[in-house]
Amino acid sequence: MAAAALALGANAAGPAAMPSSTARYATDAYPGFDREEFIVSSGKKVPRWFSWLNGPKKDNAAEQLEYAIECEKSGEWRAARRGYDSLVREWPASPEAPKAQEKLADLYLEHYLEYESAFDEYKYLMDYYSSQCDYDAIAFRLYEVAKLWEEEGRTVLFFRIADTVDVRRAFESVVLHAPGAKFAPDAMLRVAKLREDDLEHDKAVQVYENLRNLYPGTPEARAALHREGAARMRLIREHEYNSTRIRDTIDFLKMALASNPAPDVKADLNSWLAESVSRMEDEAFAAAKFYDSRTRTRRSAINAYQRFIREYPASSHVEEARARLEALEKEIL
C-alpha cells in the first residue's frame, strides 16, 4: 500500500490523468450531500500557542522551507512535519507557504500513510492556495487519497476502522472541489454507495438521480440507473405502504426501461416494475374492500370497486372486484 501511496504523486502529474476543465467549486445544489460546512476545510491556520516550542526554527519563510526539506531528506519526519506546518501558520502569504502545505500533505500520505490527515492537508491547499498550486493535479490527488482512505479506513490507536461518514464526506468534497473533473461521476457513485452502506437509501436515491442528471451518458450514470432502481425497491420493501413513493418508483422504472438498458439490467427493471405494480394493486384492492363493510354504505363500496376496476383493469384482483360489484349493484336494485 505504501508503494501505491507513493505513486500518487507521479500519477497526478501525468497529462492523461488530468481533466482540462476542472472547476474550482460547484455552483449547483447536490441533493443527498451533507451540508457544506461539514465538508469544506476548517478555519485558516494560525500560529500555535507556545510558538517557541512548535513555531518556526528560522527567521523567514525561505529559510524555514529549506530547513524543513532538509529534515525530511534526513528522515527527521516529525521535525519536517512541524517545520512545514509552522511555516504555513507563521507566513501564510509567503510564496513558500503553498509549497510547504503541499509537502506537508505529501508527508502524511507517503510516509505516515495517514489518509485522513493527508486528505485534509490537500484540501486546505486547494481551499486557501487554489491559484498557487496545480489545482487539477491536487484535485486528482484528493480523489486518489479518498479512495485509499475508503479502502484502508482510518487509523485510531494503530487500528484501522471503517468510517463511512467521513469517507463519504471526503468524496463529496472531491465533487465540490472539482465538479468538472473526469473522476467526479465516480466520486458521486461512491457517495451514493456509502449512503446505502449506512442504510440511507433515500439519500442514495437523491445522489444517483443527481449523478444521472449532471453526467448523462457516462458509465457511472448507467450504473446509477440500476443502483437507483435497487435502492428505490429497498425503500418500498422496508417501509409501510406509501402510494406516492410507489407511483414515483413505477414512473422511474418505466423511464429506466425506455432508456435501452443492458439485458441484465432490463430484466431487473422489469421484475421490479411488476413487483411495484402488484404492490400498488394489492393496496388499492385492500382499500376498495375497506369500503365493503358493515360500517360503510353499499354506494361507497360500489364507487370504490368501480374506481379500482377503472384504474387497474389488468390486476389479478379485477375479476373478484367485478363479481363483488355485480352483487352489490343487484342488492341496490
C-alpha positions in Angstrom: 0.0 0.0 0.0 2.9 2.3 0.7 4.1 1.9 -2.9 0.6 2.7 -4.1 0.5 5.8 -2.0 3.9 6.9 -3.1 2.9 6.5 -6.8 0.1 9.1 -6.4 2.5 12.0 -7.0 3.6 10.6 -10.3 0.1 9.7 -11.4 -1.3 13.1 -10.6 1.3 14.8 -12.7 0.6 12.8 -15.8 -1.3 14.7 -18.5 -3.5 11.8 -19.4 -4.9 11.6 -15.8 -6.0 15.2 -15.5 -9.1 16.8 -16.8 -8.7 20.1 -18.7 -11.8 21.8 -17.3 -11.8 21.2 -13.6 -14.0 23.9 -12.0 -13.0 25.4 -8.7 -16.3 24.8 -6.9 -19.7 23.5 -7.9 -22.5 26.1 -8.1 -25.3 23.6 -8.4 -27.0 22.0 -5.4 -26.1 18.5 -4.5 -29.1 16.6 -3.0 -28.0 13.8 -0.8 -24.8 15.5 0.2 -24.2 16.8 3.7 -24.3 20.5 4.4 -21.2 22.3 3.0 -19.9 23.3 6.4 -19.3 19.6 7.1 -17.1 19.0 4.0 -15.1 22.2 3.4 -11.9 22.9 5.2 -11.9 24.3 8.7 -10.7 27.7 9.5 -7.4 29.2 8.3 -4.3 28.1 10.1 -2.9 30.5 12.7 0.4 30.4 14.8 0.1 27.9 17.6 0.4 28.6 21.3 3.9 28.2 22.7 5.5 29.1 19.4 8.9 28.8 21.0 8.3 25.1 21.0 6.1 24.4 18.0 6.9 27.5 15.9 9.4 28.1 13.1 13.0 27.4 13.7 14.2 30.0 11.2 13.6 33.8 10.8 11.9 33.8 7.4 9.8 31.6 5.2 12.6 30.8 2.7 15.0 29.6 5.3 12.2 27.7 7.1 11.2 25.8 3.9 14.8 24.9 3.3 15.1 23.7 6.9 12.0 21.5 6.7 13.1 20.0 3.4 16.5 19.1 4.9 14.7 17.5 7.9 12.7 15.4 5.5 15.7 14.3 3.5 17.5 13.2 6.6 14.5 11.2 7.8 13.5 13.5 10.6 9.8 13.2 9.8 8.4 14.8 12.9 10.7 17.9 12.6 9.8 18.1 8.9 6.1 17.9 9.6 6.3 20.7 12.2 8.6 22.7 10.0 6.2 22.7 7.1 3.1 23.3 9.2 4.7 26.2 11.2 5.7 27.9 8.0 2.2 27.9 6.7 0.9 29.2 10.1 3.6 31.9 10.5 3.9 33.2 6.9 0.6 32.2 5.2 1.0 34.9 2.5 4.6 33.9 1.5 5.4 32.2 -1.8 6.8 29.3 0.2 3.5 28.7 2.1 1.7 26.7 -0.7 4.9 24.7 -1.3 5.2 23.9 2.4 1.5 23.0 2.5 1.8 20.6 -0.4 4.9 19.0 1.1 3.1 18.6 4.4 0.2 16.7 2.7 2.7 14.6 0.7 4.5 13.7 4.0 1.2 12.5 5.6 0.5 10.4 2.5 3.8 9.0 1.6 5.5 8.5 5.0 2.8 8.3 7.6 0.1 6.7 5.4 -2.4 8.8 7.3 -5.0 9.2 4.6 -7.4 11.3 6.6 -4.7 13.8 7.6 -3.3 13.8 4.0 -6.8 14.5 2.6 -7.3 17.4 5.0 -4.0 19.0 4.1 -4.5 18.6 0.3 -8.0 20.1 0.8 -6.5 23.0 2.7 -4.1 23.6 -0.1 -7.0 23.8 -2.6 -9.1 26.0 -0.4 -6.5 28.6 0.5 -3.9 28.4 -2.3 -6.0 27.4 -5.3 -4.3 29.8 -7.7 -0.8 29.0 -6.3 -0.9 25.3 -6.9 -1.6 22.9 -9.8 -5.2 22.7 -8.9 -6.2 19.9 -11.3 -3.3 17.7 -10.1 -4.1 18.3 -6.5 -7.8 17.6 -7.2 -6.9 14.3 -8.7 -4.7 13.5 -5.8 -7.5 14.4 -3.4 -9.7 11.9 -5.2 -7.0 9.2 -5.1 -6.4 9.7 -1.4 -10.1 9.5 -0.7 -10.1 6.1 -2.5 -7.2 4.9 -0.3 -9.0 6.1 2.8 -12.1 4.2 1.7 -10.1 1.1 1.1 -8.0 1.2 4.3 -10.2 3.0 6.7 -8.6 5.4 9.2 -6.1 4.8 12.0 -7.2 5.0 15.6 -4.6 3.9 18.1 -2.8 1.9 15.4 -6.0 0.1 14.3 -7.8 0.5 11.0 -11.5 1.1 11.3 -14.3 1.6 8.8 -15.5 5.3 8.7 -18.3 5.6 6.2 -19.5 9.0 7.2 -16.1 10.8 7.0 -15.1 8.9 3.9 -18.4 9.8 2.2 -17.9 13.4 3.1 -14.4 13.2 1.5 -15.8 12.1 -1.8 -18.5 14.8 -1.5 -15.6 17.3 -1.0 -13.9 15.9 -4.1 -17.0 16.6 -6.2 -17.5 20.1 -4.7 -13.9 21.0 -5.4 -13.8 19.5 -8.9 -17.3 19.0 -10.4 -15.9 19.2 -13.9 -13.3 16.5 -13.4 -13.4 13.2 -15.2 -13.4 11.4 -11.9 -16.3 13.4 -10.4 -19.0 10.9 -11.6 -17.2 8.0 -9.9 -16.8 10.1 -6.7 -20.6 10.6 -6.7 -21.2 6.9 -7.3 -19.1 6.2 -4.2 -21.0 8.8 -2.2 -24.3 7.0 -3.1 -22.9 3.6 -2.3 -21.7 4.8 1.1 -25.1 6.2 1.8 -26.5 2.8 1.1 -23.9 1.2 3.4 -25.4 3.3 6.1 -28.9 2.3 5.1 -29.8 5.8 4.0 -31.4 4.6 0.8 -33.5 7.8 0.4 -30.3 9.9 0.3 -28.7 7.4 -2.1 -31.6 7.8 -4.5 -31.1 11.6 -4.4 -27.4 11.2 -5.3 -28.0 8.6 -8.0 -30.6 10.9 -9.6 -28.4 13.9 -9.5 -25.5 11.9 -10.9 -27.6 10.9 -13.9 -28.7 14.5 -14.5 -25.3 16.0 -14.2 -23.3 13.4 -16.1 -25.6 11.8 -18.6 -24.2 9.2 -20.9 -21.3 8.3 -18.7 -20.7 4.7 -17.5 -21.4 6.0 -13.9 -24.8 7.3 -15.0 -25.7 4.0 -16.4 -24.6 2.2 -13.2 -26.5 4.8 -11.2 -29.7 4.0 -13.1 -29.6 0.3 -12.0 -28.5 1.1 -8.4 -31.2 3.7 -8.1 -33.8 1.2 -9.0 -32.5 -1.2 -6.4 -32.4 1.5 -3.7 -36.0 2.6 -4.6 -37.2 -1.0 -4.2 -35.5 -1.3 -0.8 -37.4 1.8 0.3 -40.7 0.2 -0.8 -40.0 -3.1 0.9 -38.6 -1.7 4.1 -41.3 1.0 4.8 -45.0 0.9 5.3 -47.2 1.4 2.3 -46.8 4.8 0.6 -48.7 5.2 -2.6 -46.8 8.3 -3.7 -43.5 6.6 -3.3 -44.7 3.5 -5.2 -46.1 5.6 -8.0 -42.9 7.6 -8.2 -40.9 4.3 -8.4 -43.2 2.9 -11.1 -42.6 6.1 -13.2 -38.9 5.8 -12.6 -38.8 2.2 -13.7 -40.8 2.9 -16.8 -38.3 5.8 -17.7 -35.4 3.5 -17.0 -36.7 0.8 -19.3 -37.2 3.3 -22.0 -33.5 4.2 -21.9 -32.5 1.0 -23.6 -30.6 -0.6 -20.6 -28.4 -3.7 -20.9 -30.2 -7.0 -20.9 -29.4 -7.9 -17.3 -30.4 -4.5 -16.1 -33.6 -4.6 -18.2 -34.5 -7.9 -16.5 -34.1 -6.4 -13.1 -36.1 -3.3 -14.0 -39.0 -5.4 -15.4 -39.0 -7.6 -12.3 -39.1 -4.5 -10.0 -41.8 -2.9 -12.1 -44.0 -6.0 -11.9 -43.5 -6.1 -8.1 -44.2 -2.3 -7.7 -47.4 -2.5 -9.8 -48.5 -5.6 -7.9 -48.0 -3.8 -4.6 -50.0 -0.8 -5.8 -52.8 -3.1 -7.0 -52.9 -5.1 -3.7 -53.1 -1.9 -1.6 -55.7 -0.4 -3.9 -57.9 -3.6 -3.7 -57.5 -3.6 0.0 -58.7 0.0 0.1 -61.7 -0.9 -2.0 -62.6 -3.8 0.3 -62.3 -1.5 3.3 -65.4 0.3 2.0 -67.2 -3.0 1.6 -68.0 -3.5 5.2 -70.9 -3.2 7.6 -69.8 0.3 8.7 -69.9 1.6 5.1 -72.7 2.2 2.7 -73.2 0.0 -0.4 -72.9 3.1 -2.6 -69.4 3.8 -1.2 -68.3 0.2 -1.8 -69.7 0.3 -5.3 -67.8 3.5 -6.1 -64.6 2.0 -4.6 -64.8 -1.2 -6.7 -65.7 0.8 -9.8 -62.6 3.1 -9.3 -60.4 0.0 -8.8 -61.6 -1.7 -12.0 -61.1 1.5 -13.9 -57.6 2.2 -12.6 -56.3 -1.4 -12.5 -58.1 -3.3 -15.4 -55.2 -5.8 -15.7 -55.0 -6.6 -11.9 -55.2 -10.1 -10.7 -57.9 -8.9 -8.3 -60.1 -7.4 -11.1 -62.4 -10.5 -11.5 -63.1 -10.6 -7.8 -63.8 -6.9 -7.8 -66.2 -7.3 -10.7 -68.1 -10.1 -9.1 -68.5 -8.2 -5.8 -69.5 -5.1 -7.7 -72.2 -7.0 -9.6 -73.5 -8.4 -6.3 -73.6 -5.0 -4.7 -75.4 -3.5 -7.6 -78.1 -6.2 -7.5 -78.6 -5.6 -3.8 -79.3 -1.9 -4.5 -81.8 -2.8 -7.2 
